[in-house]
Amino acid sequence: MSDADEARPAVRASLAVGIATAAYGVSFGALATAAGLDIWQTCFMSLVMFTGGSQFALVGVIAAGGIAAGPSAIASATLLGSRNVIYALRMSPVVGSGWLKRIGAAHLTIDESVAVSAAQSTPRAQRVGFWLTGLIVFVGWNITTLIGALIGDLIGDVSAYGLDAAAAAAFLGLLWPRLKQLQAQAVAVAAGVGAAALTPFVTPGLPVIIAASVAVIVGVTNWLGAASGADRESGTAEIEPIEGMPS
């Protein structure tokens, strides 16, 4: 298989997820200016912060409590953004060595780039998925943030356009093919139910962290994973190495 053929699925996934996610930046731009931020402040946040969930958490708290809620807004955004530390550990072997490369990768390590990369089957496709998705989302998100900030008053209630659903649908498209086994289904259901149940009651950011913890516990313990052959008889199962990690 040629390099182009190997990378083609990653390119398709990067375009689908990147474009859908970038479109959601219009919502952030409009909501940020409605919360009281200037256009330049809104655009600067997308440039240097660039982690959509944390950005929405910050402007959401400010919109509810004004400038006085600044410390709470920063705390919520920081908590929600802390999940990227876990992503960075997973993406380290994909990104490779070199401090310039790692600095760039740190800024592009987001939900979308990690999801597309992890969905690929070869190291090369994983690298293409990570970098291409991150770049598409970064460029598109900043453009649509500016658009949303400029025309926020004209488009009204941005939630009515369903842009958040488009991004979620793109993620579902990546996730669905990986839910063929009972263990993977259990991880997805447990994490989703946990996040949905906790969202009305805890600080923004905590449901994501707790859902990730549930997924790790269910996944690592392999409660519903099926062993085969001699492994089933001995009560042990072989653990396959993560793609790109030393075995």
Rosetta blueprint (number, residue, H / E / L):
1 M L
2 S L
3 D H
4 A H
5 D H
6 E H
7 A H
8 R H
9 P H
10 A H
11 V H
12 R H
13 A H
14 S H
15 L H
16 A H
17 V H
18 G H
19 I H
20 A H
21 T H
22 A H
23 A H
24 Y L
25 G H
26 V H
27 S H
28 F H
29 G H
30 A H
31 L H
32 A H
33 T H
34 A H
35 A L
36 G L
37 L L
38 D L
39 I H
40 W H
41 Q H
42 T H
43 C H
44 F H
45 M H
46 S H
47 L H
48 V H
49 M L
50 F L
51 T L
52 G H
53 G H
54 S H
55 Q H
56 F H
57 A H
58 L H
59 V H
60 G H
61 V H
62 I H
63 A H
64 A H
65 G H
66 G L
67 I H
68 A H
69 A H
70 G H
71 P H
72 S H
73 A H
74 I H
75 A H
76 S H
77 A H
78 T H
79 L H
80 L H
81 G H
82 S L
83 R H
84 N H
85 V H
86 I H
87 Y H
88 A H
89 L H
90 R H
91 M H
92 S H
93 P H
94 V H
95 V H
96 G L
97 S L
98 G L
99 W H
100 L H
101 K H
102 R H
103 I H
104 G H
105 A H
106 A H
107 H H
108 L H
109 T L
110 I L
111 D H
112 E H
113 S H
114 V H
115 A H
116 V H
117 S H
118 A H
119 A L
120 Q L
121 S L
122 T L
123 P H
124 R H
125 A H
126 Q H
127 R H
128 V H
129 G H
130 F H
131 W H
132 L H
133 T H
134 G H
135 L H
136 I H
137 V H
138 F H
139 V H
140 G H
141 W H
142 N H
143 I H
144 T H
145 T H
146 L H
147 I H
148 G H
149 A H
150 L H
151 I H
152 G H
153 D H
154 L H
155 I H
156 G L
157 D L
158 V H
159 S H
160 A H
161 Y H
162 G L
163 L H
164 D H
165 A H
166 A H
167 A H
168 A H
169 A H
170 A H
171 F H
172 L H
173 G H
174 L H
175 L H
176 W H
177 P H
178 R H
179 L L
180 K L
181 Q L
182 L H
183 Q H
184 A H
185 Q H
186 A H
187 V H
188 A H
189 V H
190 A H
191 A H
192 G H
193 V H
194 G H
195 A H
196 A H
197 A H
198 L H
199 T L
200 P L
201 F L
202 V L
203 T L
204 P L
205 G L
206 L H
207 P H
208 V H
209 I H
210 I H
211 A H
212 A H
213 S H
214 V H
215 A H
216 V H
217 I H
218 V H
219 G H
220 V H
221 T H
222 N L
223 W L
224 L L
225 G L
226 A L
227 A L
228 S L
229 G H
230 A H
231 D H
232 R H
233 E H
234 S H
235 G L
236 T L
237 A L
238 E L
239 I L
240 E L
241 P L
242 I L
243 E L
244 G L
245 M L
246 P L
247 S L
